Each structure stands twice: as structure tokens, then as C-alpha cells.
């Protein structure tokens, strides 16, 4: 399974990652000037009241 694929559960809930952005932490972060990947977690609640 890849990072861009949607994961579905028996309950009807689906989860996926989106909006990937490569960036570097600022000089006031700890650790500073460190590459990282930012992303959004998308959750679709299709559980129908379970």
C-alpha cells in the first residue's frame, strides 16, 4: 500500500493522506533546518451510525 492510497474499514470509514509538501523546519524549531514532509489526513465517516 502506498502513501496516496485510501484505506477502507469494514465500518465504512475511509482514511487517506493528501496535500504532500516538502519543507524545512525554521530556525526557531527544534531541531532547526531539518527537512520534513507535511500532509493532510482526510477521514470520511461512512459508518452509518455504527
N, C-alpha and C positions, 0 to 999 in steps of 0.2 A: 504494500500500500504506500502511495506517495503522499507528500505533504498537501497536494492540491485536491486529493480525492475526498469525497463526502463519506462519513461513517454513519450508517443507519443502525438503529437498535430496534429490537422487537416491539418496544413500547411505542414506536413511531417517531421518536426523537432522532433528529439528524444533526451532525456536527461537522463543520469544515473550517479550514483556515483560509483567509483571504487577505488581499492588500499587502503583499510582502514588500518590505522596504529595507534595503541595506543601509546602515548608517553607522556612525561612530559616536560613542559617548562623549559628553562635553568635558571640559577641563575641571569642572566642579563635581563631576560624578566620581564614584569610586567603584571600580577602577576607571581612571580617566583615559580618554583617547583609545578606547577599546572597541573594535568592530562588533556589531551585533545585528540581529535580524529582528525587525519589528513586524507584527502581523495582527490581524483581527480574527477573533474567534466568533464564528457565526453558529448560533444554535436555533434550530427550527423545532418548536414543540408541537409535534403532530400526535401527541399521546392520547387525545380524545378523552380526557378526564380520568385517566388511569392513575 
